Amino acid sequence: MQQATPNQIKHRLRQQGLTLKAWAAMHNFKYRTVSDAVRGLRQGNYGEGREVRLKLGLPVND
């Protein structure tokens, strides 16, 4: 399975009429956390970064 790129994720959100900031607000996450997760700076091992990656459908390290 191929990992979605940041642009693919943003494109998918734009198709739904959302920005990263709007998506973050809808799910009660900080914009910076969502942005970092999409760009791969948060690996999703635990905590909020993991929750963001799971909700966006990104792979997490178990």
VMD Tcl script that builds the backbone (N, CA, C; Angstrom):
set m [mol new atoms 186]
animate dup $m
set s [atomselect $m all]
$s set {name element resname resid chain x y z} {
  {N N MET 1 A 0.834 -1.177 0.000}
  {CA C MET 1 A 0.000 0.000 0.000}
  {C C MET 1 A 0.884 1.247 0.000}
  {N N GLN 2 A 0.600 2.174 -0.875}
  {CA C GLN 2 A 1.406 3.378 -0.997}
  {C C GLN 2 A 0.907 4.454 -0.040}
  {N N GLN 3 A 1.850 5.107 0.629}
  {CA C GLN 3 A 1.497 6.161 1.569}
  {C C GLN 3 A 1.067 7.405 0.803}
  {N N ALA 4 A 0.008 8.046 1.275}
  {CA C ALA 4 A -0.471 9.275 0.647}
  {C C ALA 4 A 0.542 10.393 0.879}
  {N N THR 5 A 0.733 11.214 -0.138}
  {CA C THR 5 A 1.634 12.355 -0.009}
  {C C THR 5 A 0.879 13.514 0.638}
  {N N PRO 6 A 1.599 14.488 1.185}
  {CA C PRO 6 A 0.923 15.656 1.755}
  {C C PRO 6 A -0.015 16.332 0.754}
  {N N ASN 7 A 0.411 16.437 -0.499}
  {CA C ASN 7 A -0.446 17.074 -1.502}
  {C C ASN 7 A -1.714 16.270 -1.751}
  {N N GLN 8 A -1.619 14.945 -1.738}
  {CA C GLN 8 A -2.804 14.108 -1.931}
  {C C GLN 8 A -3.790 14.281 -0.781}
  {N N ILE 9 A -3.273 14.371 0.423}
  {CA C ILE 9 A -4.141 14.566 1.585}
  {C C ILE 9 A -4.822 15.923 1.504}
  {N N LYS 10 A -4.047 16.959 1.200}
  {CA C LYS 10 A -4.631 18.302 1.086}
  {C C LYS 10 A -5.643 18.362 -0.046}
  {N N HIS 11 A -5.359 17.683 -1.149}
  {CA C HIS 11 A -6.288 17.657 -2.281}
  {C C HIS 11 A -7.598 16.971 -1.879}
  {N N ARG 12 A -7.480 15.853 -1.168}
  {CA C ARG 12 A -8.674 15.132 -0.702}
  {C C ARG 12 A -9.520 16.014 0.218}
  {N N LEU 13 A -8.869 16.760 1.094}
  {CA C LEU 13 A -9.599 17.666 1.983}
  {C C LEU 13 A -10.240 18.803 1.197}
  {N N ARG 14 A -9.513 19.345 0.212}
  {CA C ARG 14 A -10.074 20.430 -0.609}
  {C C ARG 14 A -11.306 19.958 -1.363}
  {N N GLN 15 A -11.311 18.702 -1.816}
  {CA C GLN 15 A -12.481 18.160 -2.503}
  {C C GLN 15 A -13.691 18.131 -1.573}
  {N N GLN 16 A -13.441 18.023 -0.282}
  {CA C GLN 16 A -14.505 18.033 0.716}
  {C C GLN 16 A -14.810 19.454 1.183}
  {N N GLY 17 A -14.109 20.435 0.609}
  {CA C GLY 17 A -14.323 21.831 0.976}
  {C C GLY 17 A -13.635 22.233 2.262}
  {N N LEU 18 A -12.558 21.538 2.620}
  {CA C LEU 18 A -11.853 21.802 3.871}
  {C C LEU 18 A -10.393 22.160 3.627}
  {N N THR 19 A -9.850 22.920 4.549}
  {CA C THR 19 A -8.413 23.165 4.603}
  {C C THR 19 A -7.866 22.368 5.786}
  {N N LEU 20 A -6.549 22.282 5.893}
  {CA C LEU 20 A -5.970 21.608 7.057}
  {C C LEU 20 A -6.411 22.295 8.346}
  {N N LYS 21 A -6.439 23.608 8.315}
  {CA C LYS 21 A -6.825 24.363 9.508}
  {C C LYS 21 A -8.273 24.087 9.894}
  {N N ALA 22 A -9.162 24.054 8.909}
  {CA C ALA 22 A -10.574 23.774 9.179}
  {C C ALA 22 A -10.750 22.343 9.688}
  {N N TRP 23 A -10.031 21.395 9.073}
  {CA C TRP 23 A -10.117 20.000 9.505}
  {C C TRP 23 A -9.633 19.872 10.944}
  {N N ALA 24 A -8.533 20.546 11.268}
  {CA C ALA 24 A -7.989 20.510 12.625}
  {C C ALA 24 A -9.007 21.055 13.620}
  {N N ALA 25 A -9.649 22.162 13.284}
  {CA C ALA 25 A -10.640 22.758 14.180}
  {C C ALA 25 A -11.842 21.827 14.364}
  {N N MET 26 A -12.280 21.182 13.291}
  {CA C MET 26 A -13.421 20.260 13.366}
  {C C MET 26 A -13.151 19.090 14.307}
  {N N HIS 27 A -11.901 18.652 14.352}
  {CA C HIS 27 A -11.543 17.481 15.151}
  {C C HIS 27 A -10.829 17.857 16.450}
  {N N ASN 28 A -10.856 19.149 16.790}
  {CA C ASN 28 A -10.259 19.651 18.039}
  {C C ASN 28 A -8.771 19.335 18.178}
  {N N PHE 29 A -8.042 19.481 17.062}
  {CA C PHE 29 A -6.591 19.350 17.073}
  {C C PHE 29 A -5.982 20.711 16.794}
  {N N LYS 30 A -4.736 20.885 17.228}
  {CA C LYS 30 A -4.004 22.100 16.884}
  {C C LYS 30 A -3.582 22.007 15.421}
  {N N TYR 31 A -3.655 23.136 14.726}
  {CA C TYR 31 A -3.269 23.158 13.310}
  {C C TYR 31 A -1.837 22.667 13.134}
  {N N ARG 32 A -0.948 23.099 14.006}
  {CA C ARG 32 A 0.465 22.731 13.892}
  {C C ARG 32 A 0.659 21.212 13.986}
  {N N THR 33 A -0.096 20.577 14.864}
  {CA C THR 33 A -0.014 19.123 15.010}
  {C C THR 33 A -0.446 18.427 13.728}
  {N N VAL 34 A -1.548 18.885 13.136}
  {CA C VAL 34 A -2.049 18.296 11.893}
  {C C VAL 34 A -1.051 18.522 10.767}
  {N N SER 35 A -0.548 19.735 10.661}
  {CA C SER 35 A 0.417 20.061 9.612}
  {C C SER 35 A 1.674 19.198 9.740}
  {N N ASP 36 A 2.174 19.056 10.951}
  {CA C ASP 36 A 3.370 18.233 11.184}
  {C C ASP 36 A 3.117 16.769 10.854}
  {N N ALA 37 A 1.934 16.265 11.185}
  {CA C ALA 37 A 1.600 14.866 10.893}
  {C C ALA 37 A 1.528 14.633 9.390}
  {N N VAL 38 A 0.929 15.559 8.673}
  {CA C VAL 38 A 0.806 15.424 7.213}
  {C C VAL 38 A 2.177 15.468 6.555}
  {N N ARG 39 A 3.045 16.342 7.046}
  {CA C ARG 39 A 4.377 16.478 6.456}
  {C C ARG 39 A 5.342 15.392 6.907}
  {N N GLY 40 A 4.915 14.549 7.859}
  {CA C GLY 40 A 5.762 13.456 8.310}
  {C C GLY 40 A 6.691 13.811 9.451}
  {N N LEU 41 A 6.515 14.980 10.040}
  {CA C LEU 41 A 7.363 15.371 11.162}
  {C C LEU 41 A 6.919 14.704 12.457}
  {N N ARG 42 A 5.660 14.312 12.522}
  {CA C ARG 42 A 5.149 13.533 13.656}
  {C C ARG 42 A 4.892 12.129 13.142}
  {N N GLN 43 A 5.578 11.174 13.723}
  {CA C GLN 43 A 5.521 9.805 13.225}
  {C C GLN 43 A 4.297 9.041 13.707}
  {N N GLY 44 A 3.621 9.543 14.719}
  {CA C GLY 44 A 2.412 8.879 15.185}
  {C C GLY 44 A 2.669 7.693 16.085}
  {N N ASN 45 A 3.741 7.739 16.849}
  {CA C ASN 45 A 4.023 6.643 17.771}
  {C C ASN 45 A 3.066 6.645 18.955}
  {N N TYR 46 A 2.658 7.827 19.392}
  {CA C TYR 46 A 1.754 7.949 20.536}
  {C C TYR 46 A 1.167 9.352 20.553}
  {N N GLY 47 A 0.175 9.549 21.394}
  {CA C GLY 47 A -0.386 10.869 21.637}
  {C C GLY 47 A -1.213 11.447 20.510}
  {N N GLU 48 A -1.260 12.775 20.514}
  {CA C GLU 48 A -2.098 13.503 19.572}
  {C C GLU 48 A -1.666 13.287 18.123}
  {N N GLY 49 A -0.372 13.208 17.885}
  {CA C GLY 49 A 0.118 12.962 16.530}
  {C C GLY 49 A -0.395 11.641 15.979}
  {N N ARG 50 A -0.468 10.639 16.831}
  {CA C ARG 50 A -0.991 9.329 16.419}
  {C C ARG 50 A -2.472 9.433 16.067}
  {N N GLU 51 A -3.236 10.124 16.910}
  {CA C GLU 51 A -4.670 10.291 16.655}
  {C C GLU 51 A -4.910 11.000 15.326}
  {N N VAL 52 A -4.129 12.032 15.052}
  {CA C VAL 52 A -4.268 12.776 13.796}
  {C C VAL 52 A -3.990 11.858 12.617}
  {N N ARG 53 A -2.897 11.127 12.675}
  {CA C ARG 53 A -2.530 10.238 11.562}
  {C C ARG 53 A -3.594 9.164 11.338}
  {N N LEU 54 A -4.161 8.626 12.401}
  {CA C LEU 54 A -5.213 7.618 12.262}
  {C C LEU 54 A -6.454 8.206 11.597}
  {N N LYS 55 A -6.860 9.403 12.027}
  {CA C LYS 55 A -8.058 10.027 11.455}
  {C C LYS 55 A -7.868 10.409 9.995}
  {N N LEU 56 A -6.638 10.749 9.619}
  {CA C LEU 56 A -6.367 11.105 8.225}
  {C C LEU 56 A -6.114 9.871 7.360}
  {N N GLY 57 A -6.005 8.714 7.990}
  {CA C GLY 57 A -5.760 7.492 7.230}
  {C C GLY 57 A -4.302 7.280 6.879}
  {N N LEU 58 A -3.420 7.923 7.621}
  {CA C LEU 58 A -1.985 7.747 7.405}
  {C C LEU 58 A -1.483 6.572 8.237}
  {N N PRO 59 A -0.439 5.902 7.786}
  {CA C PRO 59 A 0.081 4.774 8.561}
  {C C PRO 59 A 0.727 5.252 9.861}
  {N N VAL 60 A 0.605 4.436 10.892}
  {CA C VAL 60 A 1.236 4.724 12.180}
  {C C VAL 60 A 2.160 3.568 12.526}
  {N N ASN 61 A 3.152 3.863 13.349}
  {CA C ASN 61 A 4.094 2.833 13.795}
  {C C ASN 61 A 3.533 2.158 15.035}
  {N N ASP 62 A 3.389 0.849 14.975}
  {CA C ASP 62 A 2.861 0.121 16.144}
  {C C ASP 62 A 3.953 -0.452 16.980}
}
mol reanalyze $m
mol bondsrecalc $m
mol representation Tube
mol addrep $m
